[in-house]
Amino acid sequence: MTTFALQQPLLLGMMRLLECAELATPQALLGFIERCIERGLNGFDHADIYGLGECEARFGAALRLRPQLRAHLQLIGKADIVPAAQDVSRWRVKHYDSSARYLTRAVEASLQRLGVEQLHGFLLHRPDPLLQVEEVARALQALVEAGKVGWIGLSNAEPLHWQVLGRELPLRCNQIELSLAAQQAVWDGRLQALQADGLQVLAWSPLAGGRFAPALQQELEEVAAALQATPMQVALAWLRRLPGRPLPILGSLRESRIEEALAGAELQLDAPTWFYLAEAARSMRAP
Ligand SMILES: NC(=O)c1ccc[n+]([C@@H]2O[C@H](COP(=O)([O-])OP(=O)(O)OC[C@H]3O[C@@H](n4cnc5c(N)ncnc54)[C@H](OP(=O)(O)O)[C@@H]3O)[C@@H](O)[C@H]2O)c1
C-alpha cells in the first residue's frame, strides 16, 4: 500500500485563480503563496486547462520572483483534456488525448509555465475512452524516471480505470468530485475500494463550488451552531469523516475562507450528525 506524500488539512485549488482580482499581480500572488506556506499549506492543485494555461503561467511568474520558494511547494498537475479552443482539428471539439506524445508534451509545457523542474504529482485529468494502457504507463513511467514527475495519480477515475492502470504503474491518488452535494462515491463503494487499493482521495469542489442548496445550507447552519463551528467547517468535517479521510481541495483563494477552513481542521462529526447532513443533502432517509 502506498502512503500519500501530502500530509496537510487542505490542498489549494488553482482553477479559479484568474477570477481573483487581488492576486492578479505576481507580487500579490507571491505574498499569498508565502502566507499559505506559513500556515502549513504547501500543496497547490493545478491543471494545464485552468485558464488555458494562464493559471500555471501566473503561478510561475510569482515563483520566479522568489525561486527558493519552489523547494517548499508540492505542485500537482493534470492533463489529457483538450478544450475546444485548443483543438487544432477541423472539428474544434473538446476531447481527451492520452497519447504518450501528448502527455509528455503537456507535462513539459506545465513545467515551463510554472518554471519548475518537477511536478510533484501528475494526474490524468479525466478517463480517456481511447486510452491505451501500455502506452500511457510507459509514457508516465518515463516522466517519473526523467525526474519531471514525482508520482502519478488519476482524476475522476472509476474502479476499473485505476485497477487496470495500477497493474502497470504505482498510483498514489484519485481526485474525484466529493461533497455533501456530490455523494455518489460515498454510497457506491468507491471510497472503500480506493482505500483497499491504497489510493488517497482528493476531493474536488468540496463546497460544491459555493452552491449548496438553500435547504442544505440551512441544515449546515443548524449543525454549525450546535457545534460552535461554521457551515463551511462542518461541510469539510463531513468529508474528513469518510473512509480514507479524503483531502479537500479548497477552491476559494480568499484568505479569510482559508483561515476558516484551517481553524476547523480538527472538527469531528459523530455518526448521527454525519447521517443527518447526508440525508438532508440527499433528501431521503438512509435504508
Ligand atoms: N479534477 C477535476 O476534474 C476537478 C474539477 C473541478 C475542480 N477541481 C479542483 O478542485 C478545486 C476546487 O474546486 P472548487 O473551486 O469548485 O471548490 P469549492 O471549494 O467547492 O468551491 C469554491 C467556490 O465556492 C465559493 N465559496 C466558498 N465558500 C463559500 C461560501 N461560504 N459562500 C459562498 N461561496 C463560497 C468560492 O467563492 P470565493 O472564491 O468568493 O471564496 C469559490 O467560488 C479547483 O480549484 C481545482 O483545483 C478539479
The ligand as a Tripos MOL2 file, in Angstrom:
@<TRIPOS>MOLECULE
LIG
   48    52     1     0     0
SMALL
NO_CHARGES

@<TRIPOS>ATOM
      1 N1        -10.1330   17.0130  -11.2070 N.am      1 LIG1
      2 C1        -11.1880   17.6750  -11.6540 C.2       1 LIG1
      3 O1        -11.8550   17.2670  -12.6080 O.2       1 LIG1
      4 C2        -11.5420   18.9710  -10.9950 C.ar      1 LIG1
      5 C3        -12.7610   19.6190  -11.3180 C.ar      1 LIG1
      6 C4        -13.0600   20.8130  -10.6690 C.ar      1 LIG1
      7 C5        -12.1760   21.3380   -9.7300 C.ar      1 LIG1
      8 N2        -11.0080   20.6940   -9.4530 N.ar      1 LIG1
      9 C6        -10.0450   21.2210   -8.4430 C.3       1 LIG1
     10 O2        -10.7520   21.4450   -7.2410 O.3       1 LIG1
     11 C7        -10.5230   22.7720   -6.8070 C.3       1 LIG1
     12 C8        -11.6880   23.2430   -6.0030 C.3       1 LIG1
     13 O3        -12.8750   23.2870   -6.8010 O.3       1 LIG1
     14 P1        -13.9800   24.3840   -6.4870 P.3       1 LIG1
     15 O4        -13.3940   25.7270   -6.6830 O.co2     1 LIG1
     16 O5        -15.2140   24.0460   -7.2350 O.co2     1 LIG1
     17 O6        -14.1470   24.1270   -4.8890 O.3       1 LIG1
     18 P2        -15.1090   24.6660   -3.7780 P.3       1 LIG1
     19 O7        -14.2400   24.9600   -2.5910 O.co2     1 LIG1
     20 O8        -16.2310   23.6980   -3.6070 O.co2     1 LIG1
     21 O9        -15.7530   25.9900   -4.3480 O.3       1 LIG1
     22 C9        -15.0810   27.2160   -4.3480 C.3       1 LIG1
     23 C10       -16.0870   28.2780   -4.6970 C.3       1 LIG1
     24 O10       -17.0350   28.3140   -3.6540 O.3       1 LIG1
     25 C11       -17.1840   29.6510   -3.2210 C.3       1 LIG1
     26 N3        -17.4770   29.6380   -1.7740 N.ar      1 LIG1
     27 C12       -16.7600   29.0100   -0.8270 C.ar      1 LIG1
     28 N4        -17.3350   29.2220    0.3870 N.ar      1 LIG1
     29 C13       -18.4150   29.9700    0.1590 C.ar      1 LIG1
     30 C14       -19.4100   30.4940    0.9960 C.ar      1 LIG1
     31 N5        -19.3880   30.3180    2.3310 N.pl3     1 LIG1
     32 N6        -20.3990   31.2040    0.4250 N.ar      1 LIG1
     33 C15       -20.4190   31.4100   -0.8960 C.ar      1 LIG1
     34 N7        -19.4880   30.9510   -1.7470 N.ar      1 LIG1
     35 C16       -18.4970   30.2200   -1.2170 C.ar      1 LIG1
     36 C17       -15.8860   30.3260   -3.5080 C.3       1 LIG1
     37 O11       -16.1040   31.7000   -3.6300 O.3       1 LIG1
     38 P3        -14.9460   32.7670   -3.2880 P.3       1 LIG1
     39 O12       -13.8670   32.4980   -4.2990 O.co2     1 LIG1
     40 O13       -15.6330   34.0460   -3.4520 O.co2     1 LIG1
     41 O14       -14.4930   32.4940   -1.8960 O.co2     1 LIG1
     42 C18       -15.4850   29.6620   -4.8030 C.3       1 LIG1
     43 O15       -16.0930   30.3130   -5.9060 O.3       1 LIG1
     44 C19       -10.2610   23.5460   -8.1010 C.3       1 LIG1
     45 O16        -9.5460   24.7420   -7.8880 O.3       1 LIG1
     46 C20        -9.4190   22.5510   -8.8500 C.3       1 LIG1
     47 O17        -8.0850   22.5980   -8.3830 O.3       1 LIG1
     48 C21       -10.6880   19.5200  -10.0590 C.ar      1 LIG1
@<TRIPOS>BOND
     1     1     2 1
     2     2     3 2
     3     2     4 1
     4     4     5 ar
     5     4    48 ar
     6     5     6 ar
     7     6     7 ar
     8     7     8 ar
     9     8     9 1
    10     8    48 ar
    11     9    10 1
    12     9    46 1
    13    10    11 1
    14    11    12 1
    15    11    44 1
    16    12    13 1
    17    13    14 1
    18    14    15 2
    19    14    16 1
    20    14    17 1
    21    17    18 1
    22    18    19 2
    23    18    20 1
    24    18    21 1
    25    21    22 1
    26    22    23 1
    27    23    24 1
    28    23    42 1
    29    24    25 1
    30    25    26 1
    31    25    36 1
    32    26    27 ar
    33    26    35 ar
    34    27    28 ar
    35    28    29 ar
    36    29    30 ar
    37    29    35 ar
    38    30    31 1
    39    30    32 ar
    40    32    33 ar
    41    33    34 ar
    42    34    35 ar
    43    36    37 1
    44    36    42 1
    45    37    38 1
    46    38    39 2
    47    38    40 1
    48    38    41 1
    49    42    43 1
    50    44    45 1
    51    44    46 1
    52    46    47 1
@<TRIPOS>SUBSTRUCTURE
     1 LIG1         1 GROUP 0 **** ****
